Amino acid sequence: MDESQKRFMVMGTEVLEKKAQLLRLRTSVLQVERERIAGEQTISVAEARRKSRERVKLDYKDLNC
């Protein structure tokens, strides 16, 4: 196998990995959308960010930083 064929295989693998990653993301988004449509409780992006920041602060406190 020559160098160009090896590069093509690596690029092909990277493309497949990226497609798999996008498929997982789409699956997650669709699941969240199904839950929202079903009437499950949701929070805004701003609220999720606030909770994440609070969680990080708590984790740092646990580490005595």
C-alpha positions, 0 to 999 in steps of 0.5 A: 500500500502506498502513502496516498492509499494510507492517507485515504484510509486515515481520512476515511476513518476520520470521516466515519468517526465524525459521522458517528459523532454527528449521529450520536448528537442528533440522537440526543437532540431528538430524545430531548425533543421527544421529552419536551413534546411529551411535556417533561420539565425543561430548563432554558440554556441560561439556566443550564449554564448557571447550574453548570457554573455553580457545579464547577464552583462546588467541585473546586471548593471540594478540592480546596482551590 
